[in-house]
């Protein structure tokens, strides 16, 4: 049986693309090939690159000017594989997405962009015009979120040619851990790491590289504004330039804080997610929302969609988490206190909702299903809407 050959071109594949790439390699509806650098060192040194085990061609990233870069060896990969469809990373800083995509479209290849697309509905005039021009290059667009698609449609793009594929992590491994790890076992793990560990008043989790933009200082201040007899503990996973400031702030405000440090071991990370009561991301929230929800952990983040990442669509106020007013310590405190005060029945419903959202949308199987839909040339079937379509537990 002849299947459509598809080449996916990226600058590099982040380690969290492993799940969706493996799912693409298993697809019977199309034959996928991959071209990317084997390292992220040139443009994103803090990210570990993933190299597909099969159907892989190596590219070289070359910096051009400021954030602009060029990927060498694309033409050779395309000539060797001779795909009928090419999916380019839709990054405006990648010169190939402008030049190579136009060139190969002229040569008769069907070109798709895989991109964030549109994050803001109030983007400055000139930048908005450039963005819209850029996304007219491909015949079809793969986006991470519904909001981006809605903004694109408002700019005149055809909704049938814009596909929402969402995002995913190491989903199958995470589900296996979720099924086989109890909350009690996870709690014992944290006791082994921190002999003084105490989460009797609840446990707030923050997980990210520790930078000022993440605003974890707001979490410490918000917890400090809760009555001491009801004050939850805080667990921070990650490392970075804000570590010392956060340690000092926790001491200053007398907030019981456990600093886990940087961690990339899913077995250890899963224990932290399973023990916590809520993940709090005061700045924007991206992949960490999916990471939390796959383990049934609700998320608190801010409500300004123009300053958020696509994955924030998984945080549905009152269903899979809570939203607060950006930068407002009192609003964040109220959200944390409300989450901890919910009856156990409500908490269990929220945990179930979180798992349902990931199992329904944010996983490699669903991503590849939608990518295959685009590759086949069929129209996107989802409504133009900001909200996810899922039956939540009432």
Secondary structure, DSSP 8 states (H G I E B T S, - for coil): ---EEEEEEEEEEEGGGHHHHHHHHH-SSEEEEEEEES--TTT-TTS-EE--SSSEEE-EEEEEETTEEEEETHHHHHHHH--SEEEEE--TTBHHHHHHHHHHHHTT-EEEEEE-----SS--HHHHHHHHHHTTSSSEEEES-HHHHHHHHHTT--GGGEEE-----SHHHHHHHHHH--HHHHHHHHHHH-TT---TT-EEEEES---GGG-HHHHHHHHHTS-TTT--EEEEE--STTHHHHHHHHHHTT--EEEEE----HHHHHHHHHH-SEEEESS--SHHHHHHHTTT--EEEE--GGGS-GGGGG--BTTTEEEE-TT-HHHHHHHHHHHHHS-HHHHHHHHHHHHHHHHHTSSHHHHHHHHHHHHHT----S-S-SS-------
